Amino acid sequence: MAVTNQMRQPSGFAEIIIQDWQGAGLLKPSAIKPVVFTAEKRIVLKQLGRLKEADRQALGEVFGKIIG
């Protein structure tokens, strides 16, 4: 899933607004968009943050909706 601060209203299908974006260590209000991709570990420069429990649960619920 992709994390972005480019949010639109209303949110698109399966988008999650990160409620505790500051607690997650993000610089701006952000959303998770249902874009799945893979990246080689060597091109990842740094970890921006870590989702708090409530946002992880919301992400798990969206995965359940997508997968069925």
HELIX and SHEET records of a PDB file:
HELIX    1   1 LYS A   41  ILE A   43  5                                   3    
HELIX    2   2 GLU A   53  ILE A   67  1                                  15    
SHEET    1   A 3 ALA A   2  THR A   4  0                                        
SHEET    2   A 3 ALA A  31  LYS A  33 -1                                        
SHEET    3   A 3 ILE A  16  ILE A  17 -1                                        
END                                                                             
